[in-house]
Amino acid sequence: MKMTFRWYGQEDTIPLSYIRQIPGMTGIVSAIYDVPVGEIWPLVKIKSLKEEIEKVGLEFKVVESVPVHENIKLGLSDRDQLIGNYIENIKNLAKAGIEVICYNFMPVFDWTRTQLDKRLEDGSTTLVYYQDQLKEMNPETSELALPGWDTSYTKEELNGLIAKYKLLGEEGLWENLSYFIQKIIPVAEQVGIKMAIHPDDPPWNIFGIPRIITNESNLDRFLALYDSEANGITLCSGSLGCSRENDFVKLVDKYARKNRVPFAHLRNVKILDNNDFEESAHYSLCGSLNMVDILQAFNDSGFSGYIRPDHGRMIWGETGKPGYGLYDRALGSVYLTGIWETIQRSKEEI
Ligand SMILES: [Mn+2]
């Protein structure tokens, strides 16, 4: 297991030198953020990002993410050209020594939460998802916007896009995902990149828009689209784990054993009634997921890929990008590293 940390480039308020000081930290997960979705990332930009990261003594092996243009997900007439650009990105990233590319195939909205600063009992703030809040934020009927939405769309554009996806439906989205996968995976195999799809977050349909990377049977279906280690999953405990139907430990055991998990996101969530959930501290007793069982499953399946702590709460008065402060993610990563050390030590003693 190699512990990594997400960093948003020069816009990020957290200096790389601080991340370097977290015990056990080996690498940075980042991306090129100033090139519009669908366009080619210049190799020179990728290389200079890599140099910046390596200068502080960290590795740059995982990119999160190379976003997939909506027209590829919708299967529109310009998708071949957009997939061509995507392939150029895969090739350029391989040239710079990248090993894993994380991406997702979620229509319109990426991760969805209804509040980004819910105050918990201990005074920290966190991201939450409450169905009651969600109902009030349906873009088709309400003026309210969900936090984290792409504000570059006008309301009319957004509703037009939602209507297109409703028409496409789940099967249409599967077809377009398969089309994309058949084109990109052979290239990834050739250049030695592992593609790792991130599950939909949360793993169910929102506002009638289809979401398909949601559970075990759909992950099976996804992996069968192209049977190759280059066609893998970013196993995210916080996304899959906020549905009680997903047994995350079982998913780790199943997919990591098949070498289909080059990258994982670990965080905890507290599942409440009514599909509500709150992002909690990583510590097992703070949420509904058991981190010891999860890391034990990674160990038992021979996992040698990259892990990063996922979202953290805001603690100790820190302000910044919700979910991506330094303190709680640093605590989370060291906690995970400690569990991993204990598991490795117990193996040596046997
Ligand atoms: Mn994640």
Residues whose N, C-alpha, C, O or C-beta is under 5 A from the ligand:
A	BS01	MN	C236 H265 D310
